[in-house]
């Protein structure tokens, strides 16, 4: 029964990750943040909308979006392979459920890479927002947090391959999995905090401009909130139920939260622009300093 429960958790996570949700990527009113289901179907939808809506963006940004979608697609293929291995190939074969399949472990690597790329993107935005005297110090500190998050993720996967048996995975909780989750939450919160602080300092006193700043702050908070909450839930579940695979179901989703947080940020520029009016150019998150909109056109 325990084995079936573990497999059921894995299947639930995979099904949630594969759900195709047709939902608008634009806010309904200026006061509401962007609402997205960070799942693979929405990743594909947002990727499509990005290329349709922002054909004049820089090639580096387009390459970044393509890379995120490709990584998320590979991750989706890996979790599909994992589910097929446990629920089809080894159906009613308890011996086949003893060891972790390589696709399960590699999917964690993909999540770590996606998280690192997305967090690095936002660190780059903070670097451009900061003053010249402090931007290198802040970017270096944030970069170290992102690196620690990524490094502990890779360490976790390495120990998974070493332990191999799923029943031994709890042995890596203290020195790998827990620090991995801690740095995931810490890096997200610190990045969001700096974005909010820098954006708040860009207020001009003009109602429409300040409304845009407020909206961008809400976006930054929501980007951090979902990934942080899911990371905390994952480590709690892993600590409370170390011998189940419920934490795997949560981990299947978290990479898509990161992927869609980046895509939602890029795609939200049109809705943010509508707060100011049609006389401004598209707003990339990369140039928000002083809220001088004429400098915001992507190249």
C-alpha positions as CSV (number, residue, x, y, z in Angstrom):
1,X,0.0,0.0,0.0
2,X,2.9,2.3,0.8
3,X,4.4,1.7,-2.6
4,X,1.1,2.5,-4.3
5,X,0.9,5.7,-2.2
6,X,4.4,6.8,-3.3
7,X,3.6,6.1,-7.0
8,X,0.3,7.9,-6.7
9,X,2.1,11.0,-5.4
10,X,4.5,10.8,-8.3
11,X,1.6,10.5,-10.8
12,X,-0.2,13.4,-9.3
13,X,2.8,15.6,-9.6
14,X,3.4,14.6,-13.2
15,X,-0.3,15.2,-14.2
16,X,-0.2,18.7,-12.5
17,X,3.0,19.5,-14.4
18,X,1.4,18.5,-17.7
19,X,-1.8,20.3,-17.3
20,X,-2.5,22.7,-20.1
21,X,-4.2,25.8,-18.7
22,X,-5.5,28.4,-21.1
23,X,-5.4,31.5,-19.0
24,X,-4.6,35.1,-19.9
25,X,-1.2,36.4,-19.1
26,X,-2.5,39.9,-18.7
27,X,-3.9,41.3,-15.5
28,X,-7.6,42.0,-15.4
29,X,-7.2,45.3,-13.5
30,X,-4.1,47.4,-12.7
31,X,-4.3,46.5,-9.0
32,X,-4.1,42.7,-9.6
33,X,-0.9,40.9,-10.1
34,X,-0.2,38.6,-13.0
35,X,-1.8,35.2,-12.3
36,X,-0.3,32.1,-13.9
37,X,-0.3,28.4,-13.3
38,X,3.4,27.6,-13.5
39,X,3.0,24.4,-15.5
40,X,4.4,23.1,-18.7
41,X,1.4,23.9,-20.9
42,X,1.4,27.4,-19.7
43,X,5.2,27.6,-20.3
44,X,4.5,26.7,-23.9
45,X,1.7,29.2,-24.1
46,X,3.7,32.0,-22.6
47,X,6.6,31.2,-24.8
48,X,4.4,31.5,-27.9
49,X,2.9,34.7,-26.6
50,X,6.3,36.2,-26.0
51,X,7.5,35.6,-29.5
52,X,4.3,37.0,-31.0
53,X,4.1,40.0,-28.7
54,X,7.7,41.1,-28.6
55,X,9.4,40.4,-32.0
56,X,11.8,43.3,-31.6
57,X,13.4,42.2,-28.3
58,X,17.1,41.6,-28.2
59,X,18.4,38.3,-29.6
60,X,19.9,37.4,-26.2
61,X,16.4,37.7,-24.6
62,X,14.9,35.6,-27.3
63,X,17.6,33.0,-26.8
64,X,17.0,33.0,-23.0
65,X,13.3,32.4,-23.5
66,X,14.0,29.5,-26.0
67,X,16.5,28.0,-23.6
68,X,14.0,28.1,-20.7
69,X,11.3,26.4,-22.8
70,X,13.8,23.8,-24.0
71,X,14.9,23.0,-20.5
72,X,11.4,22.8,-19.3
73,X,10.5,20.5,-22.2
74,X,13.4,18.2,-21.4
75,X,12.3,18.2,-17.7
76,X,8.7,17.3,-18.8
77,X,10.1,14.4,-20.8
78,X,12.1,13.2,-17.8
79,X,9.2,13.2,-15.4
80,X,7.1,11.4,-18.1
81,X,9.8,8.7,-18.3
82,X,10.0,8.5,-14.5
83,X,6.2,7.9,-14.3
84,X,6.3,5.4,-17.1
85,X,9.1,3.5,-15.5
86,X,7.4,3.2,-12.1
87,X,3.8,2.9,-13.1
88,X,4.0,0.9,-16.4
89,X,7.3,-0.9,-16.8
90,X,7.4,-2.0,-13.1
91,X,3.6,-2.3,-12.6
92,X,3.1,-4.8,-9.7
93,X,6.9,-5.2,-9.5
94,X,7.9,-4.1,-6.0
95,X,11.5,-4.9,-6.7
96,X,11.6,-2.3,-9.4
97,X,10.6,0.4,-6.9
98,X,13.6,0.0,-4.7
99,X,16.1,2.1,-6.7
100,X,15.5,5.6,-8.0
101,X,15.5,5.8,-11.7
102,X,18.1,8.0,-13.4
103,X,15.4,10.2,-15.0
104,X,14.1,11.1,-11.6
105,X,17.5,12.3,-10.4
106,X,18.3,14.1,-13.6
107,X,15.0,16.0,-13.4
108,X,16.2,17.6,-10.2
109,X,19.3,18.8,-12.1
110,X,17.1,20.4,-14.7
111,X,15.1,22.2,-12.0
112,X,18.3,23.5,-10.5
113,X,19.5,24.7,-13.9
114,X,16.2,26.5,-14.6
115,X,16.2,28.1,-11.2
116,X,19.8,29.3,-11.6
117,X,19.1,30.8,-15.0
118,X,15.9,32.6,-13.8
119,X,17.5,33.9,-10.6
120,X,20.6,35.0,-12.6
121,X,18.2,36.9,-14.9
122,X,16.7,38.9,-12.0
123,X,20.2,39.5,-10.4
124,X,21.1,41.1,-13.8
125,X,18.1,43.3,-13.5
126,X,19.1,44.4,-10.0
127,X,22.6,45.0,-11.3
128,X,21.3,47.5,-13.8
129,X,19.0,49.2,-11.3
130,X,21.7,49.8,-8.7
131,X,24.0,52.8,-8.6
132,X,27.5,52.4,-10.0
133,X,29.2,52.3,-6.5
134,X,27.3,49.4,-5.1
135,X,26.0,47.4,-8.0
136,X,29.1,45.1,-8.1
137,X,28.9,44.4,-4.3
138,X,25.2,43.6,-4.5
139,X,25.4,41.5,-7.6
140,X,28.3,39.5,-6.1
141,X,26.4,38.8,-2.9
142,X,23.2,37.8,-4.8
143,X,25.3,35.8,-7.2
144,X,26.8,33.8,-4.3
145,X,23.3,33.0,-3.0
146,X,22.3,31.8,-6.4
147,X,25.5,29.8,-6.7
148,X,24.9,28.1,-3.3
149,X,21.3,27.2,-4.3
150,X,22.6,25.7,-7.5
151,X,25.6,24.0,-5.9
152,X,23.5,22.3,-3.2
153,X,21.1,21.2,-5.8
154,X,23.9,19.5,-7.7
155,X,25.2,18.0,-4.5
156,X,21.8,16.6,-3.7
157,X,21.6,14.9,-7.1
158,X,25.1,13.5,-6.7
159,X,24.2,11.9,-3.4
160,X,21.0,10.6,-4.9
161,X,23.0,8.7,-7.5
162,X,25.4,7.5,-4.8
163,X,22.7,6.3,-2.4
164,X,20.6,5.1,-5.4
165,X,17.9,3.3,-3.2
166,X,14.9,5.5,-2.5
167,X,14.8,4.4,1.1
168,X,18.3,5.9,1.6
169,X,17.4,9.4,0.3
170,X,16.5,10.7,3.8
171,X,20.2,10.2,4.7
172,X,21.1,13.3,2.6
173,X,18.5,15.5,4.2
174,X,20.7,17.4,6.7
175,X,23.8,18.2,4.6
176,X,22.3,18.5,1.1
177,X,18.6,18.6,0.6
178,X,17.8,21.0,3.5
179,X,20.6,23.5,2.6
180,X,19.3,23.3,-1.0
181,X,15.8,24.3,0.1
182,X,17.1,27.0,2.5
183,X,19.2,28.7,-0.2
184,X,16.3,28.4,-2.7
185,X,14.0,30.3,-0.3
186,X,16.7,32.8,0.8
187,X,17.8,33.7,-2.7
188,X,14.3,34.2,-3.8
189,X,13.4,36.4,-0.9
190,X,16.6,38.5,-1.1
191,X,16.2,39.0,-4.8
192,X,12.6,40.1,-4.5
193,X,13.5,42.3,-1.6
194,X,16.1,44.2,-3.6
195,X,13.8,44.5,-6.6
196,X,11.1,46.0,-4.4
197,X,13.5,48.4,-2.6
198,X,15.0,49.6,-5.8
199,X,11.6,50.0,-7.5
200,X,10.2,51.8,-4.5
201,X,13.0,54.3,-4.8
202,X,12.0,55.0,-8.4
203,X,8.7,56.6,-7.3
204,X,8.3,60.1,-8.8
205,X,5.2,61.4,-7.2
206,X,3.2,61.2,-10.4
207,X,0.1,59.0,-10.0
208,X,0.4,57.0,-13.2
209,X,4.1,56.4,-12.8
210,X,3.8,55.4,-9.2
211,X,1.0,53.0,-10.2
212,X,3.4,51.3,-12.6
213,X,6.0,51.1,-9.9
214,X,3.5,49.6,-7.5
215,X,2.4,47.0,-10.1
216,X,6.1,46.0,-10.7
217,X,6.6,45.6,-7.0
218,X,3.6,43.3,-6.8
219,X,4.9,41.3,-9.6
220,X,8.3,40.9,-7.9
221,X,6.6,39.8,-4.6
222,X,4.4,37.3,-6.3
223,X,7.4,35.9,-8.3
224,X,9.1,35.2,-5.0
225,X,6.1,34.1,-3.1
226,X,5.1,31.0,-5.1
227,X,8.6,29.6,-5.5
228,X,9.5,30.2,-1.8
229,X,6.2,28.7,-0.5
230,X,6.6,25.6,-2.7
231,X,10.3,25.2,-1.7
232,X,9.3,25.4,2.0
233,X,6.5,22.9,1.6
234,X,8.9,20.6,-0.2
235,X,11.5,20.6,2.5
236,X,8.8,20.2,5.2
237,X,7.2,17.2,3.4
238,X,10.7,15.7,2.9
239,X,11.4,16.1,6.6
240,X,8.1,14.8,7.8
241,X,7.6,12.0,5.3
242,X,11.1,11.1,4.2
243,X,10.3,7.6,3.0
244,X,7.5,8.7,0.7
245,X,7.7,10.3,-2.7
246,X,5.4,13.2,-2.0
247,X,8.3,15.6,-2.1
248,X,8.9,14.4,-5.7
249,X,5.4,15.4,-6.7
250,X,6.2,18.9,-5.4
251,X,9.6,19.0,-7.1
252,X,8.0,18.2,-10.4
253,X,6.2,21.5,-10.3
254,X,8.8,23.9,-8.8
255,X,10.9,24.1,-12.0
256,X,7.9,25.3,-13.9
257,X,7.2,28.0,-11.3
258,X,10.6,29.4,-12.0
259,X,10.3,29.1,-15.8
260,X,6.9,30.8,-15.8
261,X,8.0,33.5,-13.4
262,X,10.5,34.7,-16.0
263,X,8.1,34.4,-18.9
264,X,5.4,36.2,-16.9
265,X,7.8,39.0,-16.2
266,X,8.6,39.5,-19.8
267,X,5.0,39.1,-21.0
268,X,3.7,41.5,-18.4
269,X,5.3,44.5,-20.1
270,X,2.3,45.1,-22.3
271,X,-0.1,45.3,-19.4
272,X,2.3,47.5,-17.4
273,X,2.5,49.8,-20.5
274,X,-1.3,50.2,-20.6
275,X,-1.2,51.8,-17.1
276,X,0.8,54.7,-18.6
277,X,-0.8,55.0,-22.0
278,X,0.0,54.2,-25.6
279,X,2.6,56.9,-26.0
280,X,5.4,54.9,-24.5
281,X,7.5,52.1,-25.7
282,X,7.5,48.5,-24.5
283,X,8.9,48.1,-21.0
284,X,11.6,45.6,-20.4
285,X,12.3,44.8,-16.8
286,X,16.0,45.4,-17.5
287,X,15.8,49.2,-17.6
288,X,13.5,50.4,-14.9
289,X,15.8,52.9,-13.2
290,X,14.2,56.3,-12.7
291,X,11.1,55.2,-14.6
292,X,12.3,57.0,-17.7
293,X,10.1,55.2,-20.2
294,X,11.7,56.5,-23.4
295,X,14.8,54.5,-22.5
296,X,12.8,51.3,-22.2
297,X,12.7,50.1,-25.7
298,X,14.4,46.8,-26.2
299,X,16.9,46.3,-28.9
